[in-house]
Amino acid sequence: MDRSSHPLVGRSGHRRPERRPDLRVGRACACDAATVVGELPSGTVTFAFVDVVGSTSAFTDHGDAFVAALDILHRVIADCTGAQAGVVVKTEGDGAFLAFPDADGAVRALVALQDRVEATVADPATPEPRLRVRAGAHTGAATPVSGDYVALPVNVAARVTSAAGAGQALISEAVVEALSDAALAGPAVGEYALKDVRGPTSLYRVTGPPDAPRAAPYRRTNVAETVTSFVGRDAELIALGDLVRSHRLVTVLGPGGMGKTRLTSELVLRIASSYDSGAWLVELASVSEPEQVLSQFAAAVGSRASSADELADELVGRGRMLLLVDNCEHVIDAAAEVAGQLLARVPHLSVLATSREALMVEGERVWRIPALAVEDAGCALFAHRYADGTAEFERLDRSVVAELCRALDGSPLAIELASSHAHSLPIDQLLAVVRDGSETLARRGGGRQSSLDAVVAWSIDRLDRVHREALLVLAQAPARLTSEEAALLLRDLVPDHATTAVAVLRHLVSVSLVDLDGDRYRLLDTIRAAARRALRADDQLRPRARRMLHAAAAALVDPDHDFSLIYQDDPRADRLLLLEEAVVDAWEDRTPGLGEVWVTLGIVAVYLPLSERLRRTASAAVAEVPDAVAIGSDDAYRIAGAYQIAAMADLGAVSWSAEDSVRFVEAVAAGSPPQVGTRVAMIAATVLVHASRAEGAVPIVERAVGLAELTGEVIHRANAAVLEAFVAAMRGDHERALALSDRAREIAGPDYADWPAMENNHACNLVVAGRPDEAIAVLRRALDRHPWTKDRWGLTTSLAEALLAAGEPADAAIIAEQVREELVKEPMHGPARQFLSLVDGLIPQIEEALLRSAE
């Protein structure tokens, strides 16, 4: 049974996915209308949903009149559905769930329904409220189970419906392909990204106004649309495009600041639609260690593969794809290895890389990016960035501009930086600054990189105090920053950080020192390196900047309620790197105050691999446990988090015995509030359980339960009870485990954020205790209440096992096959791979039971 979602480390407070206010398949509701009697179709089924638009306001404004109008609408839905041999599976609240044995009937029914509804709305004799509806349909394979459906096509149909507007009926391409009468399809409205639906969904409008769907158009690339125009590289764009079309691996070489990223991004934006499976950016700029490269490749294509072979196996099943692997030079060996393995295994994959040195992979075509031609492209870029090509540029001496661009070695970044300062300094003086290395421009020897460094350093020095200090503080962040994160880093520099920090960021973007990457801010590597050098040399700012980094990290974590780091698509990027940077920096001189950051990183370590640098720091922190009878909260959290990080990396690396853990927990309980003691005790017990030392965890779990009771808080009491139940099950005491899991449910209540996981764990214990019928009821209720949560796979897998244990192998087979079809389409890493393994182990047992029942 699935226990993977068990909150062994006190996991709690996940944000619930937004619920539709109207219809949810299988959810019980007191306002259910009558369901049309009829046999539910099986095999290839077309599912449809009908939802009332603006139901909440209509009910608020009209009360009983709305209820009466809704009753009439339900009868019209039943009439139109029945006329096309369809079945109203259920009506609930302001919506209806329909099933049809053929796609033609479904489309005709929805068109007829919208015609009748819209005619009624247009009739002035119709009393208020005049209800309008949206409708949508999707076709897929499904088999009814106990008068209902538990199948992915149902959920897709619900998402298609959500995209429709008032009076519209939308259908997916699967419906169009199933139509025998192609004229029913209606016009195509494009590809859209539907929530929880993998890949693009092609939508067609069979009736209704020509308004755009209420969904985001699907983009076949993650490369962000640029905010500046593309200037001076048209010839290079054509040449590079020809190479990419004729070679599977093309590497663009050039020094930093030469425009490799800008040119390749522009090319990808223009050609992404020609690749069946898109063109995807693998951003390596934020990667600091070679072992992180693979996760960047996987994240870019929506995978969580943990090896190149796994990733290759996934990509083989997809269509033509292009990967843009940007900034390879600092992890060149790892990038070359992963790219080479994928190219060897995936014949329809192409790679476009940018680097300062070649990958040296078989079949590589190296293309060196040229400097901008000074007299035309370079001057054109300077003019465009200086005054957007207006007459203001005409007042400058063009020959001096050309000399400036030449002195900057035709580097686009350097030219842009120089143009941003040309308003505050005469152009001839700007040229002198670039040429003269006696000031901060320490360029000697004419190398391109030294020239760019000179411009970057000069640009930093030209900032006023606030903007200079802001840039240097931001440079401590190793990756991209959200507006919130940047504002927290800068809050001690500006009095009103909620508004002024944004203005500071905008100015730094405007002078090309900070890059706006989608909705996040980042410093280019060359600029970050120059800024960090300047920060290290600033004895006054450096201590303040470190305090700002530590304070921002502490403000960005909430160990009880924020677990987005575990579930984000790119676990190695951005905020996680910022937190790592803060704790490693603080540990250098044992700066206190980051205990909660350590605990948060410890939670992440249970699910994701962390950097070697952090693991080394964690091991050092564990080795310095204070020999005291009472340990305060910050020390307790720091040690517990570090202990968990080190132990999860290598369960044999931490030499603590169970007795050591008990002494540590008792010292924390003596010196910290019970909330802290509870969390620390649960972490210590979790590490022992992961190390298969459940017996040693028993006294620590008992201490955690006692401390949790002292807190009086549901979150701590429920999690402690769940952990106690899990340890009991690990020890083979299943009756006690069942009683404890039931107690955890009583403590938490059905509105608890982790309620589906609690229900699943309780159902597992019921099955082991020989009560599968009760387990089935628990799991069905959980699925009805939470059809779209992260726990769906676990609940469904457990339902199949409970059905098998209850002697219903046929229903178990249907559920198992349906959930397997969903899982094989997901990235084979983390939860999907784990559940697929469970299902694959369960299916032979089901098949054996089916054979026995047939004898």
Beta strands, then each sheet from edge to edge (+ up, - down):
strand 1: 43-52
strand 2: 87-92
strand 3: 95-100
strand 4: 133-142
strand 5: 169-172
strand 6: 188-193
strand 7: 201-207
strand 8: 216-217
strand 9: 249-253
strand 10: 279-283
strand 11: 321-326
strand 12: 349-355
strand 13: 364-368
strand 14: 515-517
strand 15: 520-522
sheet 1: 2+ 3- 1+ 4- 5- 7+ 6- 8+
sheet 2: 10+ 11+ 12+ 9+ 13+
sheet 3: 14+ 15-
end
